[in-house]
Amino acid sequence: MAAGWVDAVVGGGGLLQLPALLLAGLTPVEALATNKSASVLGTASAAYTYARRTGVDRIAVPAGVAAVLSSAGGALLAGLLDAAVLKPLIIVVLVGVAAFVAWRPSFGAVADPALRTRGRVAAALLAAGGVIAFYDGLIGPGTGTFLIIAFTSLVGMDFVRASGTAKIINMGTNVGAIVVFAAQGHVVWALGLAMGVANIAGAQLGARMALKRGAGFVRVVLLTVVSALVLRLGWDLL
């Protein structure tokens, strides 16, 4: 439920769900696969709430379709590549993100339509539907956070609209990864679906709070989640 709340606001619910699944005795690949089966339900629930209340950006559909394929590709490599190889790079990126958001209080507070050029839209599609989606299938935690940063920095969305749009792409990444993981027999369905019910409850609460409290609230949660991601990934490297 807590993971669903975090995911609905800024992403990063895997910070809570993945360690919980590992503590339950699942292998790393089983934990990643089962996490997706739970997250897709909460993400879909949050996406519906955002779409009904504020709408989502039109970039979401092509990026979401591309995300299914990119995430599936990442999932195919998940059992072959040592994720620890990528963690130092991810930490550097996250520290940069946190510094950028913290030092620019106005960033993401309101939309900036002037940034929305064809080139930037293409870059956002490539980043969201390609690179970030691939990362989600391969490793996962922080995907929603990366998507929000991509949409706010590249095409000038405010944090709330970026969060709602990110949920559509996140649905695509979850579906793509689940198809691969399910075919490989890695999903613990009973556990994943049970967690998914709680995930939906948390997602509804998180989405409604984000919509009610606005971009300032999302910004604070974003900085908190990014800091937690840095600490978690840094701990893993020790």
Buried (B, 14 or more C-beta within 10 A) or exposed (E): BBBBBBBBBBBBBBBBBBEBBBEEEBEBBBBBBBBBBBBBBBBBBBBBBBBEBBEBBEBBEBBBBBBBBBBBBBBBEBBEEEBEEBBEEBBEBBBEBBEEBEEEEEBBBEBBEEBBEEEBBEBBBBBBBBBBBBBBBBBBBBBBBBBBBBBBBBBBBBBBBBBBBBBBBBBBBBBBBBBBBBEBEBBBEEBBBEBBEBBBBBBBBBBBBBBEBBBEBBBBBBBBBBBBBBEBBBEEEE
